[in-house]
Amino acid sequence: MTATILEFLAIWAAVYAATVAAYFGLGNLLIWVNNRHPERRIQPLRRGEKRAREEILNSLRSLIVTCFCLAGGIFVQLQGWTLWQAGPLLSWWTLVWFAVSVVAFDTWFYWGHRLMHSKRLYKFHFLHHRSVAPTVWSQYSDGEVDAFVMQSFYLFAPMILPLHPLVLIAHRTWDHINGQIGHSGFEYFADQTTRFPSPMVCVTFHDQHHEHFRYNYANFFSFWDRLCGTLHPDYDTKVQSYDVSSEKTPAE
């Protein structure tokens, strides 16, 4: 029993250390890129960077919960405490289950996010929305309850889906990169692939959520927001207005 607990704690510590390293590494890289392209700032009249210290401290705390969820998901798979055992890693099933995991998480995130915006639960989500103009440090700036609701997919999904631990880690890595870029406050990816009829989104998608609060609840895709009528009415128009494929920027 003691050995099992120690094994889980070791995985949890490793996941936390790797996530924090990725948080600061990618964050500083994005700052370097953003400083070279100030014209790409989405909300030019706001400077969210002044809240950097507060956001970093909040993130270091909430990441304990986020990393607990991922570590728990990896651990239950390794222990075999699941409905299904994961298949071989190097097979076409790897890509299939990665795609299933991503789509399932987007559904989980959309409905969990809307739940956190309800009157009774918004008090747990309010901290994240103090960042009206999000920055590279805003992604994990939330409370423990909020973090668990949004990230517990990584704990529960491996119990019912045959997700290989490395597939789960790959999904979480993409989620981290996507989330930190999505909170960066600078637009680089707006083109025809991130507006209707494509389900993909760009940085503006989540930036509008922080600016307007009641729109764009999903994470990777826009289809749940389109289906449920929660897509910001100006999202497609705004993306088209600074389509990077035609060398336009948000400031132009």
PyMOL commands that set and color helices and strands:
alter all, ss='L'
color gray80, all
select helices_A, chain A and resi 2-36+38-40+48-79+92-116+122-130+144-151+153-160+165-182+192-194+203-212+223-228+235-241+244-246
alter helices_A, ss='H'
color red, helices_A
deselect
rebuild
show_as cartoon
